[in-house]
Amino acid sequence: MGGELTKENADKELVDVLLDFIIVAANLAKKVIQCSRDRKAEGGKADVKDERTCTNRIRTEGSIEDDI
């Protein structure tokens, strides 16, 4: 019975950790969505990845500026 109790406690701890992970992931997703909405509202800047140089750039009103 001692082994079952330990396994049961380990299972409960695993469930708690997984639930915490889900909560953190959901909160992060909400923040990313909100940030994306705020960024679009500020001027519609869109991140553009330059395929040739593999650098990230920001497109602003017809021009592209480095985002490093």
SULLIN-V966299 format. One record per residue. N is the residue number from 1. RES is the residue in three letters. SS is DSSP state (H for helix, E for strand, - for the rest). Layout:
[[N/RES/SS] [N/RES/SS]]
This chain:
[[1/MET/-] [2/GLY/H] [3/GLY/H] [4/GLU/H] [5/LEU/H] [6/THR/H] [7/LYS/H] [8/GLU/H] [9/ASN/H] [10/ALA/H] [11/ASP/H] [12/LYS/H] [13/GLU/H] [14/LEU/H] [15/VAL/H] [16/ASP/H] [17/VAL/H] [18/LEU/H] [19/LEU/H] [20/ASP/H] [21/PHE/H] [22/ILE/H] [23/ILE/H] [24/VAL/H] [25/ALA/H] [26/ALA/H] [27/ASN/H] [28/LEU/H] [29/ALA/H] [30/LYS/H] [31/LYS/H] [32/VAL/H] [33/ILE/H] [34/GLN/H] [35/CYS/H] [36/SER/H] [37/ARG/H] [38/ASP/H] [39/ARG/H] [40/LYS/H] [41/ALA/H] [42/GLU/H] [43/GLY/H] [44/GLY/-] [45/LYS/-] [46/ALA/E] [47/ASP/E] [48/VAL/E] [49/LYS/E] [50/ASP/E] [51/GLU/-] [52/ARG/-] [53/THR/-] [54/CYS/-] [55/THR/E] [56/ASN/E] [57/ARG/E] [58/ILE/E] [59/ARG/E] [60/THR/E] [61/GLU/-] [62/GLY/-] [63/SER/E] [64/ILE/E] [65/GLU/E] [66/ASP/E] [67/ASP/-] [68/ILE/-]]
